[in-house]
Amino acid sequence: MTLVLFIAVLVLAFGRVMKASKSVQVAVLVILFGAVFAIQIGLPEQSELRQATGGSVQSWVILIVLLGVISLYTFVIKGLKSKAHTATAPQQDGPFSARELDRYARHIVLREIGGAGQQRLKSARVLVVGAGGLGSPLMLYLGAAGVGTIGVVDDDTVSLSNLQRQVLHSEERVGMAKVFSAQLALSKLNPFVTVLPYRRRLSGENARDLLEGVDLVLDGSDNFATRYLVNETCVALGLPLIAGAISQWEGQLSLYHPQEGGPCYACVFPTAPAEGLAPSCAEAGVMGALPGVVGSMMAVEAIKFITKAGEPLLGNMLIYDSLYGENRKMRTERRPDCPVCSVGGRRRKA
Ligand SMILES: [Zn+2]
């Protein structure tokens, strides 16, 4: 009997070393014990082979029942443990769980963020417009940072030419709606974050509904019509807006919040460039890592704004020229005659 058990242990050890699949290991064991049973049942009691493999069927039956009970017990305990694990996972309000404290430990030790700042991140609701080049690093870092609720608006699907820079998506999700791909990516990164996917184009009809109730809007869209619409809706609702844009090798970002004294987007860019003067990324090209830099800077500004750390980019625009490795900060001012945010200003038609 000991010999047979020794062979069984050898089979398991060999299987583990060779990285054989569980089903192969089980099959070998079934053959081994099948042979032992055949010997016990088929051969006469005095047979040497029968004596060498245990002598009687009963002892084997007892052993197998015992092993069955032990594995059933381990299986039940494992199931209970994983149930307890999922039950403690997503929780938007209330104190941090032990896993969250561990996850955000490097934030919590920062003097400017601390436990209070991390709690602000957890209760924050942000809306990201565009799940493309800028939206990718932006959402990954906001998700990793523990921003509790991240809404994302985009009507596009993932295409192969996106993957040179849109690191949120992946080759196996080509053809999937970007908002769902984003939701999938963030749920894998941080289960404590809720992603609200809005698969639609931001329009005059839905903008107000989508932006209402959020704490901060982040615009990573790729066209002027959307940027103006996001800005007008933010001004109308009194919401802070962090907007970024990139082209070829250069990008810029700023915080627009007229209520706090800074300009709105339309103060800085009163008119959209004429057709053809500002070609899109598809027409003009864009260096893949550039949105990684500018989108991450937008995430930095968002985290600072939510946690009230440092100086926000209010009334300042940060310009990054990657081709020459230069950063510039430019003062921006509110225009008294701005059609969007000035008191008597006529609202730009959405
Ligand atoms: Zn303005």
Residues whose N, C-alpha, C, O or C-beta is under 5 A from the ligand:
A	BS01	ZN	P263 C264 A266 C267 C338 V340 C341 S342
